[in-house]
Amino acid sequence: MADQTEPRWFKSSYSGAPNNECVECARASRYILARDSKVPGGPQVAFFSTTWATFIETLRANGLS
């Protein structure tokens, strides 16, 4: 298995036109990374995968996904 040094960023399937604001995410080891898609070289936020999963579950439970 090849060593992946750069995370693979992806946008939500709910993302709109190319100029809309959007958050990109990537999986990196046991973390989920998030960044502003308009500033790919800018800051990133890292969440533990378990924390991210709880966040997504909470959104879905409240009809926000």
All heavy atoms as a GROMACS GRO file, in nm:
protein
  505
    1MET      N    1   0.084  -0.117   0.000
    1MET     CA    2   0.000   0.000   0.000
    1MET      C    3   0.089   0.124   0.000
    1MET      O    4   0.181   0.136   0.080
    1MET     CB    5  -0.091  -0.004   0.123
    1MET     CG    6  -0.186   0.108   0.133
    1MET     SD    7  -0.296   0.069   0.271
    1MET     CE    8  -0.398   0.208   0.266
    2ALA      N    9   0.062   0.216  -0.089
    2ALA     CA   10   0.144   0.338  -0.100
    2ALA      C   11   0.118   0.430   0.018
    2ALA      O   12   0.008   0.441   0.068
    2ALA     CB   13   0.112   0.409  -0.230
    3ASP      N   14   0.223   0.499   0.060
    3ASP     CA   15   0.211   0.596   0.168
    3ASP      C   16   0.151   0.724   0.112
    3ASP      O   17   0.202   0.782   0.017
    3ASP     CB   18   0.350   0.624   0.227
    3ASP     CG   19   0.344   0.723   0.342
    3ASP    OD1   20   0.240   0.728   0.411
    3ASP    OD2   21   0.443   0.794   0.363
    4GLN      N   22   0.041   0.769   0.171
    4GLN     CA   23  -0.025   0.891   0.125
    4GLN      C   24   0.020   1.006   0.213
    4GLN      O   25  -0.014   1.015   0.329
    4GLN     CB   26  -0.176   0.874   0.133
    4GLN     CG   27  -0.251   0.993   0.081
    4GLN     CD   28  -0.401   0.974   0.091
    4GLN    OE1   29  -0.448   0.865   0.117
    4GLN    NE2   30  -0.475   1.080   0.072
    5THR      N   31   0.101   1.096   0.157
    5THR     CA   32   0.153   1.207   0.236
    5THR      C   33   0.060   1.328   0.231
    5THR      O   34   0.056   1.405   0.324
    5THR     CB   35   0.293   1.249   0.188
    5THR    OG1   36   0.285   1.281   0.050
    5THR    CG2   37   0.393   1.136   0.209
    6GLU      N   38  -0.011   1.347   0.123
    6GLU     CA   39  -0.105   1.458   0.109
    6GLU      C   40  -0.247   1.405   0.121
    6GLU      O   41  -0.282   1.307   0.055
    6GLU     CB   42  -0.088   1.527  -0.028
    6GLU     CG   43   0.043   1.600  -0.042
    6GLU     CD   44   0.055   1.720   0.052
    6GLU    OE1   45  -0.045   1.792   0.069
    6GLU    OE2   46   0.164   1.739   0.107
    7PRO      N   47  -0.330   1.470   0.202
    7PRO     CA   48  -0.469   1.424   0.212
    7PRO      C   49  -0.545   1.446   0.081
    7PRO      O   50  -0.514   1.538   0.006
    7PRO     CB   51  -0.528   1.509   0.324
    7PRO     CG   52  -0.434   1.618   0.349
    7PRO     CD   53  -0.302   1.582   0.289
    8ARG      N   54  -0.644   1.363   0.055
    8ARG     CA   55  -0.731   1.378  -0.062
    8ARG      C   56  -0.853   1.458  -0.019
    8ARG      O   57  -0.937   1.409   0.056
    8ARG     CB   58  -0.777   1.243  -0.114
    8ARG     CG   59  -0.691   1.191  -0.220
    8ARG     CD   60  -0.762   1.078  -0.290
    8ARG     NE   61  -0.663   0.977  -0.314
    8ARG     CZ   62  -0.688   0.857  -0.357
    8ARG    NH1   63  -0.812   0.819  -0.376
    8ARG    NH2   64  -0.592   0.773  -0.378
    9TRP      N   65  -0.863   1.579  -0.067
    9TRP     CA   66  -0.972   1.668  -0.029
    9TRP      C   67  -1.094   1.642  -0.115
    9TRP      O   68  -1.083   1.610  -0.233
    9TRP     CB   69  -0.927   1.813  -0.045
    9TRP     CG   70  -0.819   1.848   0.052
    9TRP    CD1   71  -0.684   1.843   0.031
    9TRP    CD2   72  -0.836   1.887   0.188
    9TRP    NE1   73  -0.617   1.879   0.145
    9TRP    CE2   74  -0.708   1.907   0.242
    9TRP    CE3   75  -0.947   1.910   0.269
    9TRP    CZ2   76  -0.689   1.947   0.374
    9TRP    CZ3   77  -0.928   1.950   0.400
    9TRP    CH2   78  -0.800   1.968   0.451
   10PHE      N   79  -1.212   1.656  -0.055
   10PHE     CA   80  -1.338   1.638  -0.128
   10PHE      C   81  -1.440   1.739  -0.076
   10PHE      O   82  -1.434   1.784   0.038
   10PHE     CB   83  -1.389   1.495  -0.116
   10PHE     CG   84  -1.420   1.453   0.026
   10PHE    CD1   85  -1.546   1.470   0.079
   10PHE    CD2   86  -1.320   1.398   0.105
   10PHE    CE1   87  -1.574   1.431   0.210
   10PHE    CE2   88  -1.348   1.358   0.236
   10PHE     CZ   89  -1.475   1.376   0.288
   11LYS      N   90  -1.533   1.774  -0.163
   11LYS     CA   91  -1.642   1.864  -0.128
   11LYS      C   92  -1.769   1.781  -0.111
   11LYS      O   93  -1.783   1.674  -0.170
   11LYS     CB   94  -1.666   1.968  -0.237
   11LYS     CG   95  -1.553   2.065  -0.253
   11LYS     CD   96  -1.586   2.165  -0.362
   11LYS     CE   97  -1.466   2.252  -0.392
   11LYS     NZ   98  -1.493   2.344  -0.502
   12SER      N   99  -1.862   1.836  -0.038
   12SER     CA  100  -1.991   1.773  -0.020
   12SER      C  101  -2.064   1.761  -0.153
   12SER      O  102  -2.049   1.847  -0.241
   12SER     CB  103  -2.075   1.856   0.077
   12SER     OG  104  -2.210   1.815   0.074
   13SER      N  105  -2.143   1.658  -0.166
   13SER     CA  106  -2.226   1.645  -0.286
   13SER      C  107  -2.332   1.755  -0.292
   13SER      O  108  -2.394   1.777  -0.394
   13SER     CB  109  -2.292   1.507  -0.288
   13SER     OG  110  -2.374   1.491  -0.173
   14TYR      N  111  -2.352   1.826  -0.181
   14TYR     CA  112  -2.447   1.937  -0.176
   14TYR      C  113  -2.385   2.068  -0.222
   14TYR      O  114  -2.452   2.170  -0.225
   14TYR     CB  115  -2.501   1.955  -0.033
   14TYR     CG  116  -2.586   1.840   0.013
   14TYR    CD1  117  -2.533   1.740   0.093
   14TYR    CD2  118  -2.719   1.832  -0.022
   14TYR    CE1  119  -2.610   1.634   0.136
   14TYR    CE2  120  -2.799   1.727   0.020
   14TYR     CZ  121  -2.743   1.629   0.099
   14TYR     OH  122  -2.820   1.524   0.142
   15SER      N  123  -2.257   2.068  -0.257
   15SER     CA  124  -2.190   2.190  -0.300
   15SER      C  125  -2.254   2.243  -0.428
   15SER      O  126  -2.290   2.166  -0.516
   15SER     CB  127  -2.042   2.164  -0.327
   15SER     OG  128  -1.977   2.131  -0.208
   16GLY      N  129  -2.262   2.374  -0.438
   16GLY     CA  130  -2.325   2.436  -0.554
   16GLY      C  131  -2.226   2.469  -0.663
   16GLY      O  132  -2.129   2.395  -0.686
   17ALA      N  133  -2.247   2.582  -0.727
   17ALA     CA  134  -2.162   2.628  -0.837
   17ALA      C  135  -2.018   2.648  -0.788
   17ALA      O  136  -1.995   2.663  -0.668
   17ALA     CB  137  -2.217   2.758  -0.893
   18PRO      N  138  -1.922   2.651  -0.880
   18PRO     CA  139  -1.781   2.660  -0.841
   18PRO      C  140  -1.745   2.780  -0.755
   18PRO      O  141  -1.649   2.777  -0.681
   18PRO     CB  142  -1.707   2.666  -0.975
   18PRO     CG  143  -1.802   2.614  -1.075
   18PRO     CD  144  -1.940   2.639  -1.023
   19ASN      N  145  -1.819   2.891  -0.762
   19ASN     CA  146  -1.784   3.010  -0.685
   19ASN      C  147  -1.854   3.020  -0.550
   19ASN      O  148  -1.836   3.118  -0.479
   19ASN     CB  149  -1.812   3.136  -0.768
   19ASN     CG  150  -1.721   3.144  -0.888
   19ASN    OD1  151  -1.608   3.099  -0.884
   19ASN    ND2  152  -1.771   3.199  -0.996
   20ASN      N  153  -1.936   2.923  -0.517
   20ASN     CA  154  -2.005   2.925  -0.388
   20ASN      C  155  -1.908   2.893  -0.275
   20ASN      O  156  -1.807   2.826  -0.295
   20ASN     CB  157  -2.119   2.824  -0.384
   20ASN     CG  158  -2.236   2.868  -0.469
   20ASN    OD1  159  -2.242   2.980  -0.516
   20ASN    ND2  160  -2.331   2.779  -0.486
   21GLU      N  161  -1.942   2.940  -0.156
   21GLU     CA  162  -1.862   2.905  -0.039
   21GLU      C  163  -1.876   2.755  -0.016
   21GLU      O  164  -1.983   2.698  -0.033
   21GLU     CB  165  -1.912   2.980   0.085
   21GLU     CG  166  -1.886   3.128   0.082
   21GLU     CD  167  -1.987   3.206  -0.003
   21GLU    OE1  168  -2.094   3.153  -0.032
   21GLU    OE2  169  -1.954   3.318  -0.038
   22CYS      N  170  -1.768   2.694   0.022
   22CYS     CA  171  -1.772   2.550   0.044
   22CYS      C  172  -1.660   2.509   0.139
   22CYS      O  173  -1.553   2.567   0.141
   22CYS     CB  174  -1.755   2.476  -0.088
   22CYS     SG  175  -1.782   2.300  -0.071
   23VAL      N  176  -1.690   2.408   0.215
   23VAL     CA  177  -1.591   2.347   0.303
   23VAL      C  178  -1.547   2.218   0.237
   23VAL      O  179  -1.629   2.142   0.186
   23VAL     CB  180  -1.651   2.318   0.442
   23VAL    CG1  181  -1.556   2.238   0.527
   23VAL    CG2  182  -1.690   2.448   0.511
   24GLU      N  183  -1.418   2.193   0.237
   24GLU     CA  184  -1.364   2.067   0.188
   24GLU      C  185  -1.318   1.986   0.307
   24GLU      O  186  -1.274   2.042   0.408
   24GLU     CB  187  -1.244   2.090   0.096
   24GLU     CG  188  -1.279   2.154  -0.035
   24GLU     CD  189  -1.156   2.173  -0.122
   24GLU    OE1  190  -1.056   2.231  -0.074
   24GLU    OE2  191  -1.162   2.132  -0.238
   25CYS      N  192  -1.327   1.855   0.295
   25CYS     CA  193  -1.283   1.766   0.402
   25CYS      C  194  -1.187   1.663   0.345
   25CYS      O  195  -1.183   1.639   0.225
   25CYS     CB  196  -1.403   1.693   0.464
   25CYS     SG  197  -1.516   1.804   0.548
   26ALA      N  198  -1.109   1.604   0.434
   26ALA     CA  199  -1.015   1.498   0.395
   26ALA      C  200  -0.997   1.404   0.513
   26ALA      O  201  -1.007   1.445   0.629
   26ALA     CB  202  -0.881   1.556   0.354
   27ARG      N  203  -0.971   1.279   0.484
   27ARG     CA  204  -0.939   1.181   0.588
   27ARG      C  205  -0.788   1.173   0.600
   27ARG      O  206  -0.717   1.164   0.501
   27ARG     CB  207  -0.995   1.044   0.549
   27ARG     CG  208  -1.144   1.041   0.553
   27ARG     CD  209  -1.196   0.904   0.509
   27ARG     NE  210  -1.341   0.906   0.500
   27ARG     CZ  211  -1.409   0.939   0.392
   27ARG    NH1  212  -1.346   0.971   0.280
   27ARG    NH2  213  -1.540   0.940   0.393
   28ALA      N  214  -0.740   1.176   0.722
   28ALA     CA  215  -0.596   1.167   0.748
   28ALA      C  216  -0.576   1.088   0.875
   28ALA      O  217  -0.602   1.138   0.984
   28ALA     CB  218  -0.535   1.305   0.761
   29SER      N  219  -0.537   0.964   0.860
   29SER     CA  220  -0.516   0.876   0.974
   29SER      C  221  -0.643   0.868   1.057
   29SER      O  222  -0.747   0.830   1.005
   29SER     CB  223  -0.395   0.924   1.055
   29SER     OG  224  -0.368   0.837   1.161
   30ARG      N  225  -0.638   0.907   1.182
   30ARG     CA  226  -0.759   0.900   1.266
   30ARG      C  227  -0.828   1.035   1.279
   30ARG      O  228  -0.906   1.059   1.370
   30ARG     CB  229  -0.724   0.844   1.403
   30ARG     CG  230  -0.617   0.921   1.472
   30ARG     CD  231  -0.572   0.850   1.597
   30ARG     NE  232  -0.491   0.945   1.672
   30ARG     CZ  233  -0.478   0.947   1.800
   30ARG    NH1  234  -0.540   0.857   1.872
   30ARG    NH2  235  -0.404   1.036   1.859
   31TYR      N  236  -0.800   1.124   1.186
   31TYR     CA  237  -0.856   1.259   1.187
   31TYR      C  238  -0.938   1.287   1.062
   31TYR      O  239  -0.916   1.226   0.958
   31TYR     CB  240  -0.745   1.364   1.194
   31TYR     CG  241  -0.659   1.352   1.316
   31TYR    CD1  242  -0.536   1.288   1.311
   31TYR    CD2  243  -0.702   1.404   1.437
   31TYR    CE1  244  -0.458   1.275   1.424
   31TYR    CE2  245  -0.623   1.392   1.551
   31TYR     CZ  246  -0.502   1.327   1.543
   31TYR     OH  247  -0.424   1.315   1.655
   32ILE      N  248  -1.028   1.383   1.074
   32ILE     CA  249  -1.096   1.442   0.960
   32ILE      C  250  -1.048   1.587   0.955
   32ILE      O  251  -1.051   1.657   1.056
   32ILE     CB  252  -1.250   1.438   0.975
   32ILE    CG1  253  -1.300   1.294   0.988
   32ILE    CG2  254  -1.317   1.512   0.860
   32ILE    CD1  255  -1.277   1.209   0.864
   33LEU      N  256  -1.001   1.630   0.839
   33LEU     CA  257  -0.954   1.766   0.822
   33LEU      C  258  -1.062   1.847   0.749
   33LEU      O  259  -1.134   1.793   0.665
   33LEU     CB  260  -0.826   1.768   0.738
   33LEU     CG  261  -0.712   1.680   0.788
   33LEU    CD1  262  -0.597   1.683   0.688
   33LEU    CD2  263  -0.666   1.724   0.925
   34ALA      N  264  -1.071   1.975   0.780
   34ALA     CA  265  -1.164   2.065   0.711
   34ALA      C  266  -1.091   2.194   0.677
   34ALA      O  267  -1.004   2.238   0.752
   34ALA     CB  268  -1.285   2.093   0.800
   35ARG      N  269  -1.127   2.252   0.562
   35ARG     CA  270  -1.067   2.378   0.520
   35ARG      C  271  -1.165   2.452   0.428
   35ARG      O  272  -1.261   2.394   0.377
   35ARG     CB  273  -0.935   2.356   0.447
   35ARG     CG  274  -0.951   2.292   0.311
   35ARG     CD  275  -0.818   2.272   0.243
   35ARG     NE  276  -0.837   2.215   0.109
   35ARG     CZ  277  -0.739   2.175   0.031
   35ARG    NH1  278  -0.614   2.185   0.072
   35ARG    NH2  279  -0.764   2.125  -0.088
   36ASP      N  280  -1.137   2.578   0.404
   36ASP     CA  281  -1.214   2.660   0.311
   36ASP      C  282  -1.166   2.626   0.170
   36ASP      O  283  -1.047   2.639   0.139
   36ASP     CB  284  -1.189   2.807   0.343
   36ASP     CG  285  -1.269   2.903   0.257
   36ASP    OD1  286  -1.319   2.864   0.150
   36ASP    OD2  287  -1.280   3.020   0.297
   37SER      N  288  -1.258   2.586   0.084
   37SER     CA  289  -1.218   2.545  -0.051
   37SER      C  290  -1.161   2.660  -0.134
   37SER      O  291  -1.089   2.637  -0.229
   37SER     CB  292  -1.336   2.482  -0.125
   37SER     OG  293  -1.438   2.578  -0.145
   38LYS      N  294  -1.195   2.784  -0.097
   38LYS     CA  295  -1.143   2.899  -0.171
   38LYS      C  296  -1.000   2.934  -0.132
   38LYS      O  297  -0.933   3.010  -0.200
   38LYS     CB  298  -1.233   3.021  -0.149
   38LYS     CG  299  -1.375   3.003  -0.203
   38LYS     CD  300  -1.462   3.125  -0.181
   38LYS     CE  301  -1.468   3.178  -0.041
   38LYS     NZ  302  -1.512   3.091   0.065
   39VAL      N  303  -0.953   2.877  -0.020
   39VAL     CA  304  -0.817   2.906   0.029
   39VAL      C  305  -0.750   2.772   0.061
   39VAL      O  306  -0.725   2.739   0.177
   39VAL     CB  307  -0.821   2.996   0.155
   39VAL    CG1  308  -0.682   3.042   0.193
   39VAL    CG2  309  -0.913   3.114   0.136
   40PRO      N  310  -0.720   2.693  -0.041
   40PRO     CA  311  -0.667   2.558  -0.015
   40PRO      C  312  -0.534   2.555   0.060
   40PRO      O  313  -0.505   2.458   0.127
   40PRO     CB  314  -0.655   2.496  -0.154
   40PRO     CG  315  -0.665   2.607  -0.250
   40PRO     CD  316  -0.738   2.719  -0.183
   41GLY      N  317  -0.457   2.662   0.051
   41GLY     CA  318  -0.331   2.667   0.124
   41GLY      C  319  -0.344   2.730   0.261
   41GLY      O  320  -0.246   2.746   0.333
   42GLY      N  321  -0.466   2.764   0.298
   42GLY     CA  322  -0.492   2.830   0.426
   42GLY      C  323  -0.500   2.733   0.541
   42GLY      O  324  -0.464   2.615   0.530
   43PRO      N  325  -0.552   2.781   0.653
   43PRO     CA  326  -0.559   2.697   0.773
   43PRO      C  327  -0.654   2.579   0.757
   43PRO      O  328  -0.746   2.583   0.676
   43PRO     CB  329  -0.610   2.793   0.881
   43PRO     CG  330  -0.668   2.908   0.810
   43PRO     CD  331  -0.605   2.914   0.675
   44GLN      N  332  -0.627   2.478   0.836
   44GLN     CA  333  -0.709   2.357   0.840
   44GLN      C  334  -0.748   2.330   0.985
   44GLN      O  335  -0.674   2.365   1.076
   44GLN     CB  336  -0.632   2.237   0.788
   44GLN     CG  337  -0.578   2.253   0.649
   44GLN     CD  338  -0.485   2.140   0.611
   44GLN    OE1  339  -0.470   2.042   0.681
   44GLN    NE2  340  -0.418   2.155   0.498
   45VAL      N  341  -0.862   2.268   1.002
   45VAL     CA  342  -0.907   2.226   1.134
   45VAL      C  343  -0.908   2.075   1.134
   45VAL      O  344  -0.954   2.012   1.038
   45VAL     CB  345  -1.048   2.281   1.165
   45VAL    CG1  346  -1.096   2.235   1.300
   45VAL    CG2  347  -1.051   2.432   1.155
   46ALA      N  348  -0.856   2.014   1.240
   46ALA     CA  349  -0.852   1.868   1.251
   46ALA      C  350  -0.946   1.823   1.363
   46ALA      O  351  -0.947   1.882   1.471
   46ALA     CB  352  -0.711   1.820   1.281
   47PHE      N  353  -1.026   1.722   1.334
   47PHE     CA  354  -1.118   1.663   1.430
   47PHE      C  355  -1.085   1.514   1.442
   47PHE      O  356  -1.053   1.450   1.342
   47PHE     CB  357  -1.264   1.672   1.381
   47PHE     CG  358  -1.312   1.812   1.357
   47PHE    CD1  359  -1.299   1.870   1.231
   47PHE    CD2  360  -1.370   1.885   1.459
   47PHE    CE1  361  -1.345   1.999   1.208
   47PHE    CE2  362  -1.416   2.014   1.436
   47PHE     CZ  363  -1.403   2.071   1.311
   48PHE      N  364  -1.096   1.460   1.563
   48PHE     CA  365  -1.087   1.315   1.574
   48PHE      C  366  -1.202   1.256   1.494
   48PHE      O  367  -1.312   1.312   1.492
   48PHE     CB  368  -1.098   1.268   1.720
   48PHE     CG  369  -0.973   1.287   1.799
   48PHE    CD1  370  -0.969   1.381   1.902
   48PHE    CD2  371  -0.860   1.212   1.773
   48PHE    CE1  372  -0.854   1.399   1.976
   48PHE    CE2  373  -0.744   1.230   1.846
   48PHE     CZ  374  -0.741   1.324   1.948
   49SER      N  375  -1.180   1.144   1.428
   49SER     CA  376  -1.284   1.080   1.348
   49SER      C  377  -1.410   1.054   1.429
   49SER      O  378  -1.521   1.070   1.379
   49SER     CB  379  -1.231   0.950   1.287
   49SER     OG  380  -1.126   0.976   1.200
   50THR      N  381  -1.392   1.014   1.555
   50THR     CA  382  -1.509   0.986   1.639
   50THR      C  383  -1.588   1.113   1.669
   50THR      O  384  -1.711   1.111   1.672
   50THR     CB  385  -1.466   0.919   1.771
   50THR    OG1  386  -1.365   1.000   1.832
   50THR    CG2  387  -1.411   0.780   1.746
   51THR      N  388  -1.520   1.224   1.688
   51THR     CA  389  -1.587   1.352   1.711
   51THR      C  390  -1.664   1.395   1.587
   51THR      O  391  -1.778   1.440   1.594
   51THR     CB  392  -1.484   1.461   1.749
   51THR    OG1  393  -1.414   1.416   1.865
   51THR    CG2  394  -1.549   1.594   1.777
   52TRP      N  395  -1.602   1.378   1.470
   52TRP     CA  396  -1.667   1.414   1.344
   52TRP      C  397  -1.793   1.328   1.324
   52TRP      O  398  -1.897   1.379   1.283
   52TRP     CB  399  -1.569   1.395   1.229
   52TRP     CG  400  -1.625   1.439   1.097
   52TRP    CD1  401  -1.677   1.361   1.000
   52TRP    CD2  402  -1.634   1.573   1.049
   52TRP    NE1  403  -1.718   1.437   0.894
   52TRP    CE2  404  -1.692   1.568   0.922
   52TRP    CE3  405  -1.598   1.697   1.101
   52TRP    CZ2  406  -1.717   1.682   0.846
   52TRP    CZ3  407  -1.621   1.811   1.026
   52TRP    CH2  408  -1.680   1.802   0.899
   53ALA      N  409  -1.782   1.199   1.352
   53ALA     CA  410  -1.898   1.110   1.337
   53ALA      C  411  -2.013   1.154   1.426
   53ALA      O  412  -2.130   1.155   1.384
   53ALA     CB  413  -1.858   0.966   1.367
   54THR      N  414  -1.984   1.193   1.549
   54THR     CA  415  -2.088   1.241   1.640
   54THR      C  416  -2.150   1.369   1.586
   54THR      O  417  -2.272   1.387   1.592
   54THR     CB  418  -2.029   1.265   1.782
   54THR    OG1  419  -1.976   1.142   1.829
   54THR    CG2  420  -2.134   1.318   1.876
   55PHE      N  421  -2.069   1.458   1.533
   55PHE     CA  422  -2.118   1.583   1.473
   55PHE      C  423  -2.215   1.553   1.359
   55PHE      O  424  -2.326   1.608   1.354
   55PHE     CB  425  -1.998   1.665   1.424
   55PHE     CG  426  -2.034   1.784   1.341
   55PHE    CD1  427  -2.101   1.892   1.397
   55PHE    CD2  428  -1.998   1.791   1.208
   55PHE    CE1  429  -2.134   2.004   1.321
   55PHE    CE2  430  -2.029   1.902   1.131
   55PHE     CZ  431  -2.097   2.009   1.187
   56ILE      N  432  -2.178   1.464   1.268
   56ILE     CA  433  -2.264   1.429   1.154
   56ILE      C  434  -2.392   1.362   1.202
   56ILE      O  435  -2.501   1.393   1.153
   56ILE     CB  436  -2.187   1.339   1.054
   56ILE    CG1  437  -2.066   1.413   0.996
   56ILE    CG2  438  -2.279   1.288   0.944
   56ILE    CD1  439  -2.099   1.541   0.922
   57GLU      N  440  -2.382   1.271   1.298
   57GLU     CA  441  -2.501   1.205   1.353
   57GLU      C  442  -2.597   1.307   1.414
   57GLU      O  443  -2.719   1.296   1.398
   57GLU     CB  444  -2.461   1.102   1.457
   57GLU     CG  445  -2.394   0.980   1.399
   57GLU     CD  446  -2.332   0.890   1.506
   57GLU    OE1  447  -2.361   0.910   1.627
   57GLU    OE2  448  -2.254   0.802   1.468
   58THR      N  449  -2.543   1.406   1.483
   58THR     CA  450  -2.625   1.510   1.545
   58THR      C  451  -2.696   1.594   1.437
   58THR      O  452  -2.814   1.626   1.451
   58THR     CB  453  -2.540   1.600   1.636
   58THR    OG1  454  -2.479   1.518   1.736
   58THR    CG2  455  -2.624   1.708   1.703
   59LEU      N  456  -2.624   1.629   1.331
   59LEU     CA  457  -2.687   1.702   1.220
   59LEU      C  458  -2.803   1.622   1.163
   59LEU      O  459  -2.913   1.676   1.141
   59LEU     CB  460  -2.585   1.732   1.111
   59LEU     CG  461  -2.477   1.836   1.141
   59LEU    CD1  462  -2.380   1.845   1.024
   59LEU    CD2  463  -2.539   1.971   1.171
   60ARG      N  464  -2.779   1.497   1.137
   60ARG     CA  465  -2.885   1.412   1.077
   60ARG      C  466  -3.004   1.397   1.170
   60ARG      O  467  -3.119   1.401   1.126
   60ARG     CB  468  -2.828   1.276   1.041
   60ARG     CG  469  -2.736   1.281   0.922
   60ARG     CD  470  -2.684   1.145   0.884
   60ARG     NE  471  -2.600   1.158   0.766
   60ARG     CZ  472  -2.492   1.085   0.742
   60ARG    NH1  473  -2.457   0.990   0.827
   60ARG    NH2  474  -2.420   1.103   0.634
   61ALA      N  475  -2.977   1.381   1.298
   61ALA     CA  476  -3.086   1.364   1.396
   61ALA      C  477  -3.173   1.490   1.405
   61ALA      O  478  -3.291   1.481   1.440
   61ALA     CB  479  -3.028   1.331   1.533
   62ASN      N  480  -3.115   1.604   1.372
   62ASN     CA  481  -3.189   1.729   1.378
   62ASN      C  482  -3.235   1.779   1.241
   62ASN      O  483  -3.272   1.895   1.226
   62ASN     CB  484  -3.103   1.836   1.447
   62ASN     CG  485  -3.089   1.807   1.595
   62ASN    OD1  486  -3.184   1.823   1.670
   62ASN    ND2  487  -2.972   1.761   1.636
   63GLY      N  488  -3.227   1.691   1.142
   63GLY     CA  489  -3.275   1.724   1.007
   63GLY      C  490  -3.191   1.827   0.936
   63GLY      O  491  -3.241   1.897   0.847
   64LEU      N  492  -3.065   1.837   0.968
   64LEU     CA  493  -2.979   1.940   0.908
   64LEU      C  494  -2.883   1.884   0.803
   64LEU      O  495  -2.789   1.953   0.763
   64LEU     CB  496  -2.900   2.012   1.018
   64LEU     CG  497  -2.988   2.084   1.120
   64LEU    CD1  498  -2.903   2.136   1.235
   64LEU    CD2  499  -3.065   2.197   1.054
   65SER      N  500  -2.902   1.764   0.760
   65SER     CA  501  -2.811   1.711   0.658
   65SER      C  502  -2.885   1.680   0.532
   65SER      O  503  -3.003   1.674   0.526
   65SER     CB  504  -2.740   1.586   0.706
   65SER     OG  505  -2.833   1.482   0.725
   0.00000   0.00000   0.00000
